[in-house]
Amino acid sequence: MERNLKNVLVISFGFLLLFTAYSGLQSLQSSLNAEEGLGVASLSVLYAALTLSSMFLPPIIIKKLGCKWTIAVSMCCYVAYSLGNFYASWYTLIPTSMILGLGGAPLWSAKCTYLTIAGTLYADKAGKSAKDIINQYFGIFFLVFQTSGVWGNLISSLILSQSSNQASGVLAVLLVIIFLDQIKSDQAETEKEKTPFWSTFLATLRHLKDKRQCLLIPLTMYSGFEQAFLSGDFSKSFVTCALGIQYVGYMMICFAGINSLCSLLFGRISQFTGRKLLFALAAVLNTSCLITVLLWKPDPKQLAVFFVIPGLWGVSDAVWQTQTNALYGILFEKNKEAAFANYRLWESVGFVIAFAYSTKLQVYIKASIVLSVLVLSMLTYGAVEYLEAKSSPGTPAATKKENGGPHSQETHM
């Protein structure tokens, strides 16, 4: 347990260092590189490359390099982006945005795969439920990781030198290379020997043959929609307009801080409450926030409301991140790399769509779209839970894990 926890913490603090640098740069793109729309263009290229990367690269790179070295190499792509911002131009920022996008999907897929394998291996040795350990590991990860929003926005608010951003990214790479243990799964090693290249290359798309994966697409896309709405539309149309841009950083710090604490809480209590209750809580809180946004007329005198909404949003986002990641790891244990690549793919599609219509639609229409996607997400998520209950009624989670879960053969089609 101590060694596993050490590895979870190494990954968590590695991502904290990396994304403290990245979130600071990302939040300043539209203002630092406003000339000819360079900042917005770079973000568009970044997410387009991330979407493309999610389709093909994660299973190949993870099987070739293993989780540890995939994380380390992918982190270098983020450092390259920091370097591109030193001398920001169309010739430096666009190529490095593309490099970051290509490295982003393998990075997140390798992280999720590592935590899932580590949780499963420890659960097998300790005789505990794999889903409970996996939930705890993701809770610890997001407890540490989500604080990057606090530090990144402090950097953005204070506009510190970009050299600190670069150093933070380099430290993340060194932390992973030196302290993270390589992890192996017997099943992964066996499949590595027998799986042909083209089968691995198309693994992400082939995984869509599993109807549970298809049903999870709206929920996964919603993660992109809701994050984009809060950080983009709510901060611009409500906080900036009513209070001033100087409050945006503090609003995001409130969101990130509560998100971080709730991530650990939900990762630990999910074994007692079950994931369905937590998903229901998140849906109710997010729905309440979106309805408030649709009906509320911002008033600077109502200062508390500007922080209550992102605070409640942070509670719900903690559920979306910890429980959806853990759900993928539990449902698709036999096909983790392709499953988490799909997670990153569809979340990125949600971001891309939200960015695409951001400047063209009024805020109440965008809030209505996000609310509609949330309703659809809960319906399709409910269908997944129904399929799970129907396929293995009364079967303990541990037994399902040992058998590879329901539809285990379907995921290998």
N, C-alpha and C positions, 0 to 999 in steps of 0.2 A: 504493500500500500504506500509506504513512504517513497519508494522509487517511482511508482506511478504518479503520485502526487507531485513529486519533483518535476517530472516531465510535463505534467499539465501546467504547472506554474511557469516553467521555462517557455512553453508555447504562449501562454497568456501574457507574460511580460514582454516577450518578443513582439507580439502583435500590438501591445500597448505602446511600445517605443516606436514601432513602424508607423502606426496610424495616428499617433500624436503628431508626427511629422507630416503625414499625408493629409489629415483632416484640416490642419492649419493651412496648408497650401491650397487645398480644394476650396475652402470657404472664402479664400481671398482671390480666386481666379478671375471672377467677373470684375473686380475692382483693380487688382494689380495689373492685369493684362486685358484692359478694356479696349485698347486700340484695335479697330477693325474687327472686333468681336473675337479676338484670339483666345481669350480665356474660355468662353462658352464653346467655341469650336474645339478646343482641346478636350473639354469634358465630353463632348459628343463623340469624338474619335475614340476616347478612352472607353466609353461604355459600349460603343459598337464593336471594338476589338475584344472587349470582355465577353460580349455575347457570342462572337465567333469562336473565341477560345473555349468557351464553355461547351460548345458542341463536340469538339474533337480532342483537345489536348490533355485534360486531366487524367483519364485512364491510361493513356500512353506514357506520360511522364512519370506518374506515380509508380507504374509497374516497372519502368526502366530504372528510376533513381531511388525509389522508396520514398516514404513520407518525409523523413528528415531532410534529405537533400533536395527534394522538391520544394519544401518550405524555404530552405536557405537560398536556392537559386531564384525562386520567385520573388523573394524579398529584395534581391538585387535589382529586379525590374522597377521596384518602387524607389530605390535609391537613384536609379537612372533618371526617373521623373523629377526627383529633387534637383539633380544636376541640371536638367533641362530648364528649370525655373531660374537658375542663376543668370542665364543669358537668354531670357525668354524672347523667342522669335518664332516665325512660322517654320524655320528650318531646324529648330531645336525642340520646341514644345510639342509639335504634332508627332514627330517620330517617337519621342520618349513617352507620350501619351499612349501611342500604339503599343509600345513595349510593355508599359504598365498593364494595359488591358489584356495583353496576351499572357502575362504572368499572374494576373489576378485570379483567374478560375482555378489553375493548378494549386495556387497557394491556399485558397479556401477549401477546396476539395481535399487536399492533403491534410489540412488541419482537422477537418471533420472526420476523415478516415482514421487518423491517428487517435483521436479521442475515443472513437467508437471501438477500435481494436483494443486500446488500452483498458477501456471499461469492461469489455467482454472478457478479456484475459484475466483481469483481476476478479471478476464475478465468478468465473469458472473455478479459480483456485480457492476463493473464499466461500463458495457455495451460496452466493447471493444472487439476486435478480439482476440480470444484465441491464434491463431498462432503467432500474433505479440508479445504478452506478453511472451509466451513460448520462442520465439527467443531471446527476451531481457534478460530473466533469464539465458538462456544458455550462452549468450554473456557475462554477468557479471561473471558467474561461470568460464568460460574459461579465461577471463581476469585475474582473480586472480590465478586460478589453474596453468596456463601455466608458470607463473613466478617461479613455483617450479623447472622448468628446469634451470632457472638462478641460484637460490640459491643452488640447488643440485649439479650443475656442479662446482660452486665456492667451495663447500665443497670438491668435488672430486679433484679439481685442487690443493687445499691447503692441502688436506688429513688431515682434522681435526680429532680429536678423535671420535670414534664411539659412545661414551657416549652422545654426542650432538644429534646424530641421534635418539637414544632411547628416550631421553627427548622430542624431537620434536613430535614423534609419540604419546607419552602419553598425551601431551598437546592437540593434535587433538581429542583424545577420550574424555578428560574432557570438551573441548569446546562444543562438540556435546551434551554430556549428560546434561550439565548445561544450555546451552542457546538455544538449538534447540527445537522448539515446535513440539509436535506430530501432525501429519496432518491426517485427515480422509476424505475419499470420500464416499458420500452416496451410490454410486454404489458399491464401494469396500466392504463396510460393509454388503450390501445386499448379494453380491456374497459369502462373507466369511461364511455366515450362510448356504447357500444352496449348495456350491460346495464340492463334496466329495474329500477325500484325493488323491485318485489315479488320478482323473481328474486334480487336481492341480499339482501333481507330473509330469504328462506328458504334462502340458500346453505348455511348450517351444516347444516340438516336434509337438504337435497338431497345434500350430500356423503356422507351415509350410504349412498347407492346404490353407492359404491365399496366392494367387499367387503374390500379391504385395510384401509380405515378401520374397518369393523365388526370385523375380526379384531384390530385394535390396541386396541379398547375395554378388554378386561381388563388389558392392560399399562398403559394410561393410568390406569385406575381404581386399579391397584395402587400407583401413585405416591402417591395420596391415602391409601390404607389404611396403607402402610408409614410415611409421615411422621406420620400421626395416632397410630399405635401407639407409636412411639418417644417422641414429645413428650408424649403423654397417658398411655398405659397403662404403659409401662416406667418412666417417670419417677415416676409416682405409686405403682404397686404394688411396685416393686423399690427404686428409689433412695430415695424419701421414706420408705417403711416401714422400710427397713433402716438407712439412714444419716442421714436427716433432710432436710427440705426445702432446707436451705442448700446441699446438694450438687447439686441439680437444675441450677442455672445452670452449674456447672462441668462437669457431664456433657454438657450441650448445647453448651458451648464446645468440648469435645473433639470432639464430632460435627461441628460446623460448621467447625472448623479443618482437620480431616483431609479433610472434604468439599471444602473450598475448594481445597486443594493437589492433590487427586486429580482435580478437575474440569479443571484446566489440563493435568495429565499425560495424562489419557485423551483430551482434545481433540487432543493432539499425536500420541500414539502410535497412535491409531485408524487412521491411514493405513497403518501397518505391520502391525497386528494384525488389522484388520477389526473391524466392530462385533459380529459373532457371538461372537467369543472374549470380548469385554468383557461382553456380556450374560450369557454363561455364567459368567464370574467373579462377577458381581454376584449371580446366582441361587444359586451355591454358597455365597457368603459370607452372604447373607440367610437361606438355608435353615439354615445352621449356627447362626446367631444365634437363629433362632426355635426350633430344636430344643433349644438350650441353655436358652432361656427356659422351655420346657415341662418340662425335666427338672431344672433347677437350683433349689436352695433357697437363697435369698439369705442370706449370712452377712457381717456387718460386717467380719469378719477377712479376707475375700477382696476387699479394696478394689480390687485391680487389675481384677477381672472386671467391676466396675461401669463401668469406663472402656474396657475392651477391646471390650465389646459395642457401645456407641455409636461407638467408633472404627472397627470393621469395618463397622458400619451406614453410617458416613459414606463409606467406600470404595464400597460398593454403591450408595448413593444418588447419588454422583457419576456413576456409570454411567447410572442411571435418568434423571437430569436431562439430562446432556449428550447422551447417545446417542439418547434417545427424541425430544428436541426436534430434533436434527439429522436423525433418521430421517423425521420428519414433513416437514421442509423438503426433503429429497431425494426422497421418494416422491411428494409432492404439490406439486411446484414450480409447476405451472400453476394451482393452486387454493389458494395459501398461506393467505389470510385465513380461508377456511372451514375448512381443515385445522387451523390453530392454534386456531380457536374451538372445534372439536371436542375438541382436546387439553385446553383449559381446562375445557370442559364436563364431560368424563368424569373428569378429575382431581378436580373439585369434587364430583361425585357420589360418588366414593370417600371424600372427606372427610366429606360429609354423612352417608353410611351409617355410617361409623366413629363419628362423633359421636352418631348416633342410638342405637346399641346400646351405647355406651361405659359408661353407668351401669347397664345392665340385665344384662350378662353378666359371668361370671367371667373373669379374665385369661387362663386357659389356653384357654378357648373362643375368646376374641378372637385369641389367637396362632394357634390352629388355623385360624381363618377367614382370617387374613392369609397363612398358609402355603398354604392351598388356592387362594387367589386367585393366589399366585405361581406355583404349578404350572400352573394354567389359563393364566396369562399367557405362560409359556414355550411351551406347546403352540400357542397361537394366534399368537405371534410367529414360531415355527418355520414355521407355515403361510404367513405373509407372505413369509418368506425363500424358501420353496419356490416360491411363485407368482412371485416376482421372478426366480428362477433359471430356472424353466420358461418364462417368457414371453420371456426374452432370454438364452438360453444362450450363454456365451462372448462376450457383448457388453460392452465396457469401460464403466465407469461414466460416463466423459465422453460417450460416444456416446449412452447412455441419457438423459443430461441434455439433450443437444442436441435429442433427439427428444421431450422432454417426459416421458420415462420410460414404462414399460409401462402400459397402461390409461389413457393420457392422455386419450383421448376419453371414457372411462367417468367420469372425475372431473368432466366438464362436463355430464353428463346432467341 
